Every structure is written in structure tokens, then in C-alpha cells.
Amino acid sequence: MATVLLWFGSVVSSGVLNSFLSAASIVFSVIAIPSAWTAVAAARNKWKANHKQTFVYVSYIIPIRVFLTAVFGFLLFDIHAVRLLGCMVIGGIAFPAVIWTVQSFSLKMRKDRV
């Protein structure tokens, strides 16, 4: 919640306060985004164990929805803080997804060779 308040303060402020709130919101976001992703993954594993497929499906949709919202926010708004947050979310979701894809492909190629 503090991260959301810091980003909101960064959007509505100007000057030195804007710089301070932007820096603080970036630091908090670096902690909050991976923590939220880990919490969703832990909940997904729990739901898989309890055979709650609807919740598992929803947990797969959450990162995609957040990514698309960040892309639209990045493209539609000209506010510096919104564009910065969009870039952070896009990088925070897309980069691990690319790493996962490359690792999966590499593992599959190694299995095929052996």
C-alpha cells in the first residue's frame, strides 16, 4: 500500500518532493513487484494441491493483465511517473518470462540430444 501511495504522490507532486517520492517509489517497487509475484506463485501452488483449477487459471492471468495494463499506461499517459512505473512493470514481467522461455528451450534441446 505504501508503494501505491508513493507513486500517487509522485504523480501529483512537483519539484524536490517529486524527486524524493519518485526515488522512494522506485525502491519500494523493486521490493513489491517480486514479492507480489512470489505470493501469487505460492498461492497458485496451494490451489493446485487443493485442485482449485479456477483459481490456478486466474493466477496465470494476473501477470498478463498487469503487463498489458502497464503497456497501455506507458503508451497512453504522458506523465513521467506513470511511464516510469510502466517500464518497471514491463521489465519486471517480460525479462523473467524471456529467461524462463530460453531456459525451457535449452533444457528441451539438451533432452533431445541425450
C-alpha positions, -999 to +999 in steps of 0.1 A: +000+000+000+029+023+007+042+018-028+009+029-043+008+060-021+043+069-031+035+065-068+004+086-064+024+113-045+050+112-073+023+118-099+006+148-081+038+165-067+065+186-083+100+198-076+121+183-049+092+164-033+086+148-067+122+137-069+122+123-034+088+104-039+099+091-073+132+077-058+113+062-028+086+047-050+112+031-073+129+015-043+097+002-029+085-011-063+117-031-067+108-049-035+070-050-040+068-064-075+088-096-069+072-101-035+037-099-051+048-123-079+061-148-053+029-146-032+008-153-063+031-183-072+028-196-036-010-193-037-010-210-071+009-240-058-015-242-028-045-241-052-030-268-074-026-290-044-063-284-034-074-290-070-089-255-074-083-251-111-103-218-115-080-201-091-050-216-108-062-202-141-068-168-126-033-168-111-018-173-146-039-145-160-028-119-133+007-112-147-006-110-182-032-085-172-007-064-152+017-065-182-010-053-206-021-026-182+015-014-179+018-013-217-014+007-221-004+030-193+030+035-209+015+043-243-015+064-233-002+086-205+025+113-208+031+116-170+067+108-161+058+087-131+033+065-149+057+059-178+085+050-153+062+026-135+051+011-168+087+005-178+095-011-145+065-034-146+071-044-182+107-052-175+098-070-143+074-093-161+089-096-195+125-102-185+118-132-163+094-146-189+122-144-215+147-161-192+121-189-184+115-194-222+152-196-230+158-220-202+129-242-211+141-243-247+176-250-237+165-279-214+144-293-242+172-292-266+196-310-241+170-337-235+166-343-273+204-347-277+208-373-250 
